[in-house]
Amino acid sequence: MKLAYWMYAGPAHIGTLRIVSSFKNVHAIMHAPLGDDYFNVMRSMLERERNFTPVTTSVVDRHVLARGSQDKIVNNINRKDKEETPDLIVLTPTCTSSILQEDLEN
């Protein structure tokens, strides 16, 4: 048995999205306020990567904070499933959405 210890030095959602980018036919939905949605820019422009997982941002705004995010997240997942038919959809929060106490488990 081999044991690998791995730690990502950065925000957890960026580490998650980097791992997801190693898979084919996967779509990621990042539940985040505007400003946390820099993954596509970072991978395509700064790092010049060509093959990375497409990421959709499910924006946390004042309406989501007032009513909750369940409907918005479910609608985004269903929409991306119909548009792209990925084998896997990964939903990831960001540090900011966790601080805002967005509950993605329900």
C-alpha positions as CSV (number, residue, x, y, z in Angstrom):
1,M,0.0,0.0,0.0
2,K,1.2,3.5,-0.8
3,L,0.1,6.5,1.2
4,A,0.3,9.9,-0.2
5,Y,0.0,13.0,1.9
6,W,-1.2,16.0,-0.1
7,M,-1.9,19.6,1.0
8,Y,-3.0,22.4,-1.3
9,A,-1.5,25.8,-0.4
10,G,-4.4,28.0,-1.3
11,P,-8.2,28.2,-1.0
12,A,-9.9,24.9,-0.8
13,H,-12.3,25.5,-3.7
14,I,-9.3,26.2,-6.0
15,G,-7.7,22.9,-4.9
16,T,-11.0,21.1,-5.5
17,L,-11.3,22.6,-9.0
18,R,-7.7,21.7,-9.9
19,I,-8.4,18.1,-9.0
20,V,-11.7,18.1,-10.9
21,S,-9.8,19.4,-14.0
22,S,-7.9,16.1,-14.2
23,F,-11.2,14.3,-15.1
24,K,-12.9,14.3,-18.5
25,N,-16.5,15.3,-19.1
26,V,-17.0,17.0,-15.7
27,H,-18.7,20.3,-14.9
28,A,-18.1,22.2,-11.7
29,I,-20.6,24.6,-10.1
30,M,-19.0,27.0,-7.6
31,H,-21.4,28.5,-5.1
32,A,-19.8,31.8,-4.4
33,P,-20.3,35.6,-4.3
34,L,-18.9,37.6,-7.2
35,G,-15.2,38.0,-6.8
36,D,-14.6,34.4,-5.8
37,D,-15.2,33.2,-9.4
38,Y,-11.6,33.7,-10.7
39,F,-10.8,30.1,-11.4
40,N,-11.4,30.3,-15.2
41,V,-9.3,33.4,-15.5
42,M,-6.5,32.0,-13.4
43,R,-6.3,28.7,-15.4
44,S,-6.8,30.2,-18.9
45,M,-5.0,33.5,-18.8
46,L,-2.4,33.3,-16.0
47,E,-1.4,29.7,-16.2
48,R,-2.2,29.3,-19.9
49,E,-3.9,25.9,-19.4
50,R,-6.1,24.7,-22.3
51,N,-7.8,21.8,-20.7
52,F,-9.6,22.6,-17.5
53,T,-13.0,21.8,-16.3
54,P,-15.7,24.3,-17.1
55,V,-16.9,26.1,-14.0
56,T,-20.2,27.8,-13.6
57,T,-20.7,30.2,-10.7
58,S,-23.9,30.0,-8.7
59,V,-23.8,33.6,-7.4
60,V,-24.5,34.2,-3.8
61,D,-26.2,37.6,-3.6
62,R,-28.6,39.4,-1.2
63,H,-31.6,37.5,-2.6
64,V,-29.9,34.1,-1.9
65,L,-29.0,35.2,1.6
66,A,-32.6,36.3,2.2
67,R,-34.4,33.3,0.7
68,G,-31.8,30.6,0.8
69,S,-29.9,29.0,-2.0
70,Q,-31.6,25.6,-2.5
71,D,-33.7,26.6,-5.5
72,K,-30.9,28.4,-7.3
73,I,-28.4,25.5,-6.8
74,V,-30.9,22.9,-8.0
75,N,-31.8,25.0,-11.0
76,N,-28.2,25.5,-11.9
77,I,-27.4,21.8,-11.6
78,N,-30.4,20.8,-13.7
79,R,-29.6,23.5,-16.4
80,K,-26.0,22.3,-16.7
81,D,-27.0,18.7,-16.9
82,K,-29.4,19.5,-19.8
83,E,-26.9,21.8,-21.6
84,E,-23.7,19.7,-21.3
85,T,-24.7,16.2,-20.1
86,P,-21.6,15.7,-18.0
87,D,-20.8,12.4,-16.4
88,L,-20.3,14.2,-13.1
89,I,-21.3,17.6,-11.7
90,V,-19.2,18.8,-8.7
91,L,-20.7,21.4,-6.4
92,T,-18.1,23.3,-4.3
93,P,-18.5,26.2,-1.9
94,T,-15.8,28.9,-1.5
95,C,-14.4,30.2,1.7
96,T,-16.7,33.2,1.5
97,S,-19.9,31.2,1.0
98,S,-18.9,29.1,4.0
99,I,-18.4,32.2,6.1
100,L,-21.8,33.4,5.0
101,Q,-23.1,30.0,6.4
102,E,-24.5,28.8,3.1
103,D,-25.7,25.2,3.8
104,L,-25.0,23.0,0.7
105,E,-25.7,19.8,2.5
106,N,-29.5,20.4,2.4
